[in-house]
Structures are given as C-alpha cells and as structure tokens.
Amino acid sequence: MAPAEPEQEAKQEPKQPNRPYHHGDLRHAILTTALDVIAADGPGALSLRDLARRAGVSHAAPAHHFKDRTGLLTAIAAEGFALLAATLAEAPDLKEAGVRYVRFAREHPAHFQVMFAPELLRADDLELTTARALATDALRTPVSAAHTGGLDSRLAGVAAWSFAHGFAALLLSHNLDDPLGDQAPEEAFRTLATTMFRPGT
C-alpha cells in the first residue's frame, strides 16, 4: 500500500498551476495576456482557446467573463477609453491634451489598436459606450476652453483629434522613426502643436 502514496501526489500536481486563478482575478489575467498578444501580433491573432491555454485554465473559462472573442475585444476597448479619459482629464490645456493622447497611444498600443476598430467590437455594449463618452467629454473640455479662431467647437474638436490621432497612428506604425530620430515623441508633438496652433488663433 505504501507505493500508492507518491502516485496520488503525482496526480495532484498538474492542478497546481490553476489554483491562483480560482482565488485570483481570471478576468484581469485574460485581459493582460490578450493585450500582450495584440501588441505582438495584432487583434487577428487573438483566440480565447489560446488565452485559456496560456492562463492554465480550461478552454471554456474565458467565455464565463467575455462570452466570445468580440466580447473580449469590446472589454479591451472599454478599458482603453476609460484609461484615455482619465489621462485627458489631467491636461491643463488643449496642447497638453494632445501630448497626453500621444503618450497614451505609445504606452497602451494594444488598447489603441482595438479602440478604433469598430468592426471588432460590440457597438451597443454599455461599458464601451459609457467609457467612449467619458473620453469624448474629456477631449471636448480643453477644446471648448481653447481659442479656435471662430471655428465651430465640434469642428475644432475634430481638428484636434485628427492631429493627435494621426500623429499617434503614424508613431505606432513606425512611420515617424526617421523623421523624429532620437527626439521624444511627446516633445515633437508639443513643438508641432505650438507651431501650428499658436495661442490666440
């Protein structure tokens, strides 16, 4: 009977990697792993089954939190817009809001990829629509306070967003590597914003 004891212990060992997730935050673990995959290979490489394997849980476990791949991507976008809203809320003026927008894209490239790909998302998701509205309001506030030269505030918001978003998108796609050289992206954007949008114009 004695030899059976080690055999029982050996059978229990494979279950150990799963234990942290039973008592921890599986949703957060899946989101974090998904962001790593997206940052490395893009949203197209995302698979719930693969994420479950990486997390050491059953292939059905992620579905309990996100239902499907679209649900996971929607959760990532909602988290991204919430983070962006918090970042923009700290900006003292429109120029610095743009700087923070660029910094957000550089620090959260996976979020940024997913947030502006509506074909990947569940458009009517409440968490997503709420977070997106918060981010929009956070951008609208510095636009309203800026001198826009008589330009309609909505168009001024489009102009500011286009400038910051375009710069961020070019940065993430490495199209600005040569033009910027060793210059910090945020400083380059700040210089451009100062030149192109002078106070009082």
Backbone torsions as a table, in degrees:
resi	resn	phi	psi	omega
1	MET	NA	-28.5	-176.1
2	ALA	-59.6	-41.2	-178.0
3	PRO	-62.7	-17.4	-176.2
4	ALA	-71.9	-23.5	-175.3
5	GLU	-64.6	-49.5	177.5
6	PRO	-59.7	-33.0	-179.1
7	GLU	-64.9	-38.7	178.5
8	GLN	-66.9	-38.6	178.6
9	GLU	-64.9	-39.1	-179.0
10	ALA	-64.5	-35.6	-180.0
11	LYS	-68.8	-27.5	-177.2
12	GLN	-82.4	-21.5	-174.0
13	GLU	-60.1	-42.2	-178.6
14	PRO	-60.1	-20.7	-178.8
15	LYS	-76.8	-18.9	-173.2
16	GLN	-60.2	-42.8	-179.9
17	PRO	-58.9	-23.9	-178.5
18	ASN	-79.4	-21.1	-170.0
19	ARG	-59.7	-40.6	-179.3
20	PRO	-58.3	-31.7	-177.0
21	TYR	-77.7	-23.8	176.7
22	HIS	-67.8	-32.9	-176.2
23	HIS	-108.8	-2.9	-177.9
24	GLY	-107.5	-146.6	-176.4
25	ASP	-118.2	91.4	-178.9
26	LEU	-64.1	-38.0	180.0
27	ARG	-57.7	-46.5	179.9
28	HIS	-64.8	-40.5	-179.6
29	ALA	-62.6	-42.4	178.8
30	ILE	-66.0	-43.3	178.9
31	LEU	-60.5	-45.8	-178.7
32	THR	-62.5	-43.9	179.0
33	THR	-66.3	-39.3	178.5
34	ALA	-62.2	-40.5	179.0
35	LEU	-63.8	-37.6	177.5
36	ASP	-64.2	-42.1	179.7
37	VAL	-64.4	-45.5	-179.1
38	ILE	-64.1	-43.2	180.0
39	ALA	-61.6	-34.4	-177.7
40	ALA	-84.7	-41.1	-170.0
41	ASP	-129.7	-0.6	179.5
42	GLY	90.2	163.3	-178.4
43	PRO	-60.1	-28.5	-178.2
44	GLY	-63.9	-20.6	-178.2
45	ALA	-85.8	-1.3	-173.7
46	LEU	-78.3	133.6	178.0
47	SER	-144.7	127.9	179.3
48	LEU	-61.4	-37.7	179.8
49	ARG	-63.8	-42.3	179.0
50	ASP	-66.4	-40.2	178.8
51	LEU	-63.4	-39.8	177.8
52	ALA	-62.7	-42.1	178.8
53	ARG	-62.0	-43.4	-179.5
54	ARG	-64.6	-35.0	-178.9
55	ALA	-82.1	-11.4	179.4
56	GLY	76.5	31.1	179.1
57	VAL	-123.3	173.9	179.9
58	SER	-65.9	154.5	-175.8
59	HIS	-64.9	-19.8	-179.3
60	ALA	-87.4	-13.6	-173.9
61	ALA	-59.6	-45.4	-179.6
62	PRO	-60.8	-29.3	-179.0
63	ALA	-65.2	-24.5	178.4
64	HIS	-65.1	-27.1	-177.8
65	HIS	-100.4	-32.5	-172.4
66	PHE	-123.5	-4.6	-178.9
67	LYS	68.3	-56.2	-178.2
68	ASP	-154.4	-176.7	-178.3
69	ARG	-60.8	-40.7	178.4
70	THR	-62.2	-40.1	178.0
71	GLY	-62.9	-38.7	178.3
72	LEU	-65.9	-46.6	179.8
73	LEU	-64.0	-36.7	177.5
74	THR	-64.5	-40.3	177.7
75	ALA	-64.3	-38.6	177.9
76	ILE	-64.9	-43.6	178.9
77	ALA	-64.0	-42.0	179.1
78	ALA	-62.0	-43.3	177.6
79	GLU	-62.4	-40.7	179.7
80	GLY	-62.8	-45.7	179.9
81	PHE	-65.0	-35.6	177.3
82	ALA	-65.6	-42.5	177.1
83	LEU	-64.3	-41.1	179.1
84	LEU	-64.5	-42.0	178.9
85	ALA	-59.8	-43.6	179.4
86	ALA	-65.3	-37.1	179.4
87	THR	-67.2	-45.3	-178.2
88	LEU	-69.5	-30.1	-178.0
89	ALA	-63.0	-22.4	-178.3
90	GLU	-87.0	-6.1	-175.6
91	ALA	-75.4	131.0	-179.9
92	PRO	-77.5	-21.1	-179.9
93	ASP	-155.6	-179.8	-174.3
94	LEU	-66.0	-41.3	-179.6
95	LYS	-60.8	-45.6	-179.3
96	GLU	-71.2	-25.8	173.4
97	ALA	-63.5	-40.8	176.7
98	GLY	-63.9	-41.7	177.7
99	VAL	-60.1	-43.5	-179.6
100	ARG	-69.0	-31.8	176.5
101	TYR	-63.5	-46.3	179.2
102	VAL	-64.1	-42.0	179.3
103	ARG	-63.2	-40.4	178.2
104	PHE	-59.3	-46.7	-179.4
105	ALA	-61.6	-39.3	-179.5
106	ARG	-69.3	-36.9	-177.5
107	GLU	-86.4	-20.1	-179.0
108	HIS	-131.0	59.5	-175.2
109	PRO	-61.3	-35.4	-179.5
110	ALA	-68.9	-44.8	174.9
111	HIS	-56.0	-47.2	-175.2
112	PHE	-59.9	-40.4	179.2
113	GLN	-61.1	-40.8	-173.2
114	VAL	-82.7	-36.6	-174.1
115	MET	-56.3	-35.3	-174.0
116	PHE	-110.2	30.9	175.6
117	ALA	-121.8	75.7	-174.2
118	PRO	-57.8	-26.2	179.7
119	GLU	-66.8	-16.0	179.9
120	LEU	-93.9	-8.8	-167.7
121	LEU	-113.4	163.4	173.9
122	ARG	-92.8	100.3	-167.9
123	ALA	-60.1	-30.6	-175.2
124	ASP	-93.8	10.2	179.8
125	ASP	-65.5	127.7	-174.7
126	LEU	-64.0	-42.6	179.9
127	GLU	-61.5	-40.7	179.8
128	LEU	-67.2	-49.4	-177.2
129	THR	-64.4	-35.3	178.7
130	THR	-67.5	-47.1	-178.8
131	ALA	-65.5	-38.5	179.0
132	ARG	-65.1	-39.5	178.3
133	ALA	-64.1	-38.7	177.9
134	LEU	-63.3	-42.2	179.3
135	ALA	-66.3	-40.1	178.3
136	THR	-62.8	-44.5	178.5
137	ASP	-63.5	-38.9	-179.6
138	ALA	-64.7	-30.3	175.9
139	LEU	-81.7	-36.0	-177.8
140	ARG	-64.1	-33.8	-177.4
141	THR	-60.6	-53.2	178.4
142	PRO	-67.4	-28.0	176.8
143	VAL	-65.3	-43.1	-179.6
144	SER	-64.1	-31.8	-177.8
145	ALA	-85.0	-12.4	-176.6
146	ALA	-85.3	158.7	173.6
147	HIS	-81.7	117.2	-175.9
148	THR	-111.2	11.1	176.9
149	GLY	62.5	31.5	179.3
150	GLY	85.3	-1.6	179.4
151	LEU	-69.4	137.5	176.8
152	ASP	-51.4	137.1	-174.3
153	SER	-59.8	-34.6	178.7
154	ARG	-66.2	-43.2	178.6
155	LEU	-68.6	-35.2	176.9
156	ALA	-62.9	-39.3	177.3
157	GLY	-64.4	-40.4	177.8
158	VAL	-63.1	-42.9	-180.0
159	ALA	-62.7	-45.7	-179.1
160	ALA	-64.9	-43.7	179.8
161	TRP	-64.9	-44.1	-179.2
162	SER	-60.1	-43.0	-179.4
163	PHE	-62.9	-51.7	-178.2
164	ALA	-66.9	-43.4	-177.3
165	HIS	-68.2	-42.0	179.0
166	GLY	-61.6	-44.4	177.9
167	PHE	-61.1	-45.3	-178.9
168	ALA	-63.5	-43.1	-178.9
169	ALA	-64.9	-41.8	177.8
170	LEU	-65.5	-36.3	179.0
171	LEU	-64.1	-48.4	-177.4
172	LEU	-67.0	-28.1	179.3
173	SER	-88.9	7.8	175.7
174	HIS	67.0	17.3	177.0
175	ASN	-75.8	-12.3	179.9
176	LEU	-103.9	4.9	-177.7
177	ASP	-56.5	-49.4	-179.4
178	ASP	-72.2	-48.8	-179.8
179	PRO	-58.7	-37.2	-177.6
180	LEU	-84.0	-30.2	-177.8
181	GLY	60.2	-126.0	-179.1
182	ASP	-91.0	1.3	-177.6
183	GLN	-72.4	136.8	178.4
184	ALA	-63.9	133.3	-176.9
185	PRO	-56.0	-42.2	-178.7
186	GLU	-63.7	-38.8	179.1
187	GLU	-69.4	-37.8	177.3
188	ALA	-63.1	-43.1	179.0
189	PHE	-64.7	-41.9	-179.7
190	ARG	-61.0	-40.7	178.6
191	THR	-64.5	-45.3	178.9
192	LEU	-62.9	-42.9	-179.6
193	ALA	-63.9	-38.6	179.3
194	THR	-65.6	-38.6	-178.6
195	THR	-73.7	-43.4	-173.2
196	MET	-84.1	-30.7	-178.9
197	PHE	-123.1	78.8	-177.7
198	ARG	-71.3	146.2	178.0
199	PRO	-55.3	136.6	177.7
200	GLY	87.2	0.7	178.2
201	THR	-115.0	NA	NA
